[in-house]
Amino acid sequence: MSVAEQANLDFSLELPIVTESVTVNSQAALLNSTDPAVSTIIDPQLVQNMPLNGRTFQPLIALTPGVNFIPVGTSLSGLLPDSSV
């Protein structure tokens, strides 16, 4: 072969038969609607690996699902369930 030589290769490609199917499931996601408990484990390895100021775990509490902070000086009336029982 030389630099300017042209080569012709005759070949054919056969496409395989491809079948595809999609299944749609319309069931609702499984949710725990009977137990209101929420938990999170904050282990020492997590605290060491995160860029925390002072290496304390208290700021991580705010990341736990279900935790709500009430600012100091805020009235609790209307926020807590009726405890007159």
C-alpha positions as CSV (number, residue, x, y, z in Angstrom):
1,M,0.0,0.0,0.0
2,S,1.1,3.5,-0.8
3,V,0.2,6.7,1.0
4,A,-2.3,7.9,-1.6
5,E,-3.7,4.5,-2.4
6,Q,-7.5,4.0,-1.9
7,A,-8.8,0.7,-0.6
8,N,-12.4,-0.6,-1.0
9,L,-13.8,-3.1,1.4
10,D,-17.1,-4.6,0.6
11,F,-19.0,-5.9,3.6
12,S,-22.5,-6.0,5.0
13,L,-23.8,-5.5,8.5
14,E,-26.7,-7.5,9.7
15,L,-28.8,-6.0,12.4
16,P,-29.9,-8.4,15.1
17,I,-33.6,-8.6,16.1
18,V,-34.0,-6.6,19.3
19,T,-37.1,-6.8,21.4
20,E,-37.7,-4.4,24.2
21,S,-40.5,-4.3,26.8
22,V,-41.4,-1.8,29.5
23,T,-43.4,-2.7,32.5
24,V,-45.3,0.0,34.4
25,N,-46.3,-0.8,38.0
26,S,-48.9,1.6,39.4
27,Q,-48.7,0.5,43.1
28,A,-48.2,3.1,45.7
29,A,-44.9,3.4,47.5
30,L,-44.6,1.6,50.8
31,L,-44.8,4.0,53.6
32,N,-44.9,3.4,57.3
33,S,-48.1,5.1,58.3
34,T,-48.5,3.5,61.7
35,D,-45.3,4.4,63.5
36,P,-44.2,8.0,63.7
37,A,-40.7,7.2,65.0
38,V,-37.8,8.7,63.1
39,S,-34.2,7.9,64.0
40,T,-30.7,8.8,62.9
41,I,-27.4,7.4,64.0
42,I,-24.5,9.8,64.2
43,D,-21.4,7.8,64.6
44,P,-17.9,9.1,65.5
45,Q,-16.6,8.3,61.9
46,L,-19.3,10.5,60.4
47,V,-18.3,13.4,62.8
48,Q,-14.6,13.0,61.9
49,N,-15.2,12.9,58.2
50,M,-17.5,16.0,58.0
51,P,-16.1,19.5,58.0
52,L,-17.5,20.5,61.4
53,N,-16.4,23.6,63.3
54,G,-15.1,22.2,66.6
55,R,-15.9,18.6,65.8
56,T,-19.2,18.6,67.7
57,F,-22.2,16.6,66.7
58,Q,-24.9,19.2,67.8
59,P,-25.2,20.9,64.3
60,L,-25.9,17.5,62.8
61,I,-29.1,17.2,64.9
62,A,-30.7,19.8,62.7
63,L,-30.2,17.4,59.7
64,T,-32.2,14.6,61.3
65,P,-35.7,14.1,59.7
66,G,-38.5,15.4,61.9
67,V,-36.4,17.7,64.0
68,N,-37.8,21.3,64.4
69,F,-36.0,24.0,66.2
70,I,-38.0,26.7,68.0
71,P,-36.0,30.0,68.4
72,V,-35.4,31.2,72.0
73,G,-38.1,33.6,73.1
74,T,-40.8,32.2,70.8
75,S,-44.1,31.5,72.4
76,L,-45.1,27.8,72.3
77,S,-48.8,28.5,72.4
78,G,-50.4,26.9,69.4
79,L,-47.3,24.8,68.6
80,L,-47.7,22.1,71.3
81,P,-50.6,19.7,71.6
82,D,-53.2,20.5,74.3
83,S,-51.9,19.2,77.6
84,S,-54.9,20.1,79.7
85,V,-55.7,16.3,80.2
